[in-house]
Amino acid sequence: MDELSVDTFCHHSSKYSEEAFQKMTTYRNENKFTDIVLVAGSKRIPAHKVIISALCDYFHAMFSNELQETHQNVVTMNDVDPEALEALVDYAYTAKLEIRVDNVESLLASACLLQVDDVKDACCEFMKSQLHPSNCLGIRAFADAHNCDQLFDIANNYTKNNFADISKNQEFFLLNSDQLKEILSSDDLNVSKEEEVFYAMFSWIKFDEENRQKFLGTVLSGVRLSLLSPHFLVKEVEPVVKNDATCKDLLLETFKYRLLPDHKCQPQLLTHRARKGTIGVIYAVGGIDAVKGAATGVEEYNPRTNEWVQVTTMETRRLQFGVAVVNNKLYVTGGRDGLMTLNNVECFDPKTQKWENITPMLTHRHGLGVAVLSGPIYAVGGHDGWSYLSTVERYDPVTGQWSFVAPMTTPRSTVGVAVLHNKLYAVGGRDGSSCLSSVEVYDPHTNKWSLAAPMIKRRGGVGVSVLRGHLYAAGGHDAPASSDYSKQFSSVERYDPRIDQWCLISSMKNCRDAVGMAALGDRLYSVGGYDGNSYLDAVEAYDADSNDWQSVAPLTHPRAGACVVALKL
C-alpha cells in the first residue's frame, strides 16, 4: 500500500497566549501602542482598548456603542477606587490579582461597578473565608449594598447562627434601628430562649440611650413578647417600656394573648411564631425500610438547618412499636421483632447517647399507641400476636412500674394516640375486621373512656398529633381485614374539642399510610410512610395559619411506621 501524503499540519502552541500577554504587558508598561488612558483620582492608567474591552462588558460597551467616551483617548472614571481600578487593569493583562483584607472591599465594589464577574466572585469567596462575629454584620451590609446576593445570604445566615456572639460585638451596636429590627425579627435566630433576644435589644438601646430611646417601639416589635414568661414580662420588660405608648400597646396585646385563649392578636403588633432555635428537634425512630426490614436507625431533624442526620440506632429490632418522651428521654415500647411481639422497653438519653432497659410492659403489644399524660406513659391497645387489644397500661417513671387502667370500649391496633387538654385520645386504627373512624377519650381523673365524635374517614395507620388546641389525624388507609387491597390517604382532619367536631383541612402532598406525626413549634410534620407503591423519605410541614403543607428536607432513608416525637434539646 502506498503511503498517504500529508498536505496539512495543524500546529498549536500552548505558550503563545501567555507569551503574547507578557509582550502586551511590556508594551503597556512602555506606553507602546496604548490607545486609552483611564483617570481615577490622581492615577493615570494607560491601556489598550481591545484588552480591557475583553475584561468586561462595561468597557466593551464604552468603546463600541458610540458613547461620548468611544472616541476619547482619556476617560475619567468617577466613583472608582484608583488602586482597585489599576489592579483590575493589571488583571486584564496578567490574569493575576492579589486579594487582601485591606483591599477586598474596594476591589469588590469596583468589580461590581465594572461588571468583572469572576473578580466579584473571587472577592466574595475571600470575604466568606473571613467571616467572624466581629465583622459579619459589616460584610452583610456591604454585600447588600453591592447586590452580592450569595455573599449576603452567607453573611446573613452566619449572623443568625452566631447571634449570641455577634450581639456582644461593636458592629452590633452600630446597627440602625431598621437593621436591628430586621435581624431580631428572623425566625432563624440561633437562640435557646427568647430572653436572649430581649437582652440584646436592650443592650443596643443602652449603648446610646439618649438618642435611641425613641426607637424602642420599633426594635421591641422584633422581640417575640408572647414567648416570654409572665414573670419575665412583669419584672424585666415592663420597667423598660412603661414610658413608651407604642411599647405599652405591645405589652397589653401580649397579656391579652396570654390570658384570653380566644383573643385574636393583631399580627402587625405581635408575632407568636417560635424561633426555630428554641423549639427543639424531631426524632424519627425506626420503622420499616425500603426492603421491608426493621429500620433501627434514629434520625434527628433540626428545623433551623432543615437537615436530617442519623444520631443513633436502637439496640432491639422493632416494628409497630411506640415512643414517648419523658424528661427529654426516649422510651421505646413494645413492637415486634419480625417473629415475636415484644413487651420490653428501652430508654435513650440524647445527652449521654446511651440506651438502657427499663421495666417491661405487662402485655406484649405491637401496633400500640403511646403518649405521655401528666407524667406517666400510656400504652394503648395494639395486638399481642393472637388478638386485637382494648387494654391500656401506664408506666410511672417515678416508681418504674406498669399498671393497668380502664380498657377502651373497642380493640384497636395501628391506633393514633395523643394528649389534648389533659385527656388521652385514641383515634382510628383497626379492630380485626375493618379500619375505624371512632375516637375514644380517656379521663385520668375518673379512669373512664368515653366516645368523641368519629372522624369523617375510617383510618388505620393514622398519624395523630396536637397543635394549638386541636387534634389532627393525617393519612392512613382503609381496607377490611380480609382484603389485600387498601387505599392510602393524603387527606387530613382536624378535631375541635370545644364543639366535638371533625373537619377536613388541606391534604398532604403525598398519600401516606403508617405515617409519623409530630408537632414542633407552630407546625405539624408528617414523616415518611407508605403510599401504596413505595416507602417514603418525604417530609411535609403544615402551617395552620395558611392551611398549607410544604415539603421540607427528606429523611436520609425511606421508612414507614417510624415513631416521630419532638424533643427540647
Stockholm file with secondary structure:
# STOCKHOLM 1.0

chainA/1-569         MDELSVDTFCHHSSKYSEEAFQKMTTYRNENKFTDIVLVAGSKRIPAHKVIISALCDYFHAMFSNELQETHQNVVTMNDVDPEALEALVDYAYTAKLEIRVDNVESLLASACLLQVDDVKDACCEFMKSQLHPSNCLGIRAFADAHNCDQLFDIANNYTKNNFADISKNQEFFLLNSDQLKEILSSDDLNVSKEEEVFYAMFSWIKFDEENRQKFLGTVLSGVRLSLLSPHFLVKEVEPVVKNDATCKDLLLETFKYRLLPDHKCQPQLLTHRARKGTIGVIYAVGGIDAVKGAATGVEEYNPRTNEWVQVTTMETRRLQFGVAVVNNKLYVTGGRDGLMTLNNVECFDPKTQKWENITPMLTHRHGLGVAVLSGPIYAVGGHDGWSYLSTVERYDPVTGQWSFVAPMTTPRSTVGVAVLHNKLYAVGGRDGSSCLSSVEVYDPHTNKWSLAAPMIKRRGGVGVSVLRGHLYAAGGHDAPASSDYSKQFSSVERYDPRIDQWCLISSMKNCRDAVGMAALGDRLYSVGGYDGNSYLDAVEAYDADSNDWQSVAPLTHPRAGACVVALKL
#=GR chainA/1-569 SS CCCCCCCCCCCCCSSHHHHHHHHHHHHHHTTCSCCEEEEETTEEEEECHHHHHHHCHHHHHHHHSCCGGGGCSEEECTTSCHHHHHHHHHHHHHSCCCCCTTTHHHHHHHHHHHTCHHHHHHHHHHHHHTCCTTTHHHHHHHHHHTTCHHHHHHHHHHHHHTHHHHTTSHHHHTCCHHHHHHHHTCTTCCCSSTHHHHHHHHHHHHHTHHHHGGGHHHHHTTSCGGGSCHHHIIIIIHHHHTTCHHHHHHHHHHHHHHHCTTCCCCTTTCCCCCCTTTSCEEEEECCBCTTSSBCCEEEEEETTTTEEEEEEECSSCCBSCEEEEETTEEEEECCBCSSSBCCCEEEEETTTTEEEEECCCSSCCBSCEEEESSSSEEEECCBCSSSBCCCEEEEETTTTEEEEECCCSSCCBSCEEEEETTEEEEECCBCSSSBCCCEEEEETTTTEEEEECCCSSCCBSCEEEEETTEEEEECCEECCTTCSCCEECCCEEEEETTTTEEEEECCCSSCCBSCEEEEETTEEEEECCBCSSSBCCCEEEEETTTTEEEEECCCSSCCBSCEEEEECC
#=GC SS_cons         CCCCCCCCCCCCCSSHHHHHHHHHHHHHHTTCSCCEEEEETTEEEEECHHHHHHHCHHHHHHHHSCCGGGGCSEEECTTSCHHHHHHHHHHHHHSCCCCCTTTHHHHHHHHHHHTCHHHHHHHHHHHHHTCCTTTHHHHHHHHHHTTCHHHHHHHHHHHHHTHHHHTTSHHHHTCCHHHHHHHHTCTTCCCSSTHHHHHHHHHHHHHTHHHHGGGHHHHHTTSCGGGSCHHHIIIIIHHHHTTCHHHHHHHHHHHHHHHCTTCCCCTTTCCCCCCTTTSCEEEEECCBCTTSSBCCEEEEEETTTTEEEEEEECSSCCBSCEEEEETTEEEEECCBCSSSBCCCEEEEETTTTEEEEECCCSSCCBSCEEEESSSSEEEECCBCSSSBCCCEEEEETTTTEEEEECCCSSCCBSCEEEEETTEEEEECCBCSSSBCCCEEEEETTTTEEEEECCCSSCCBSCEEEEETTEEEEECCEECCTTCSCCEECCCEEEEETTTTEEEEECCCSSCCBSCEEEEETTEEEEECCBCSSSBCCCEEEEETTTTEEEEECCCSSCCBSCEEEEECC
//
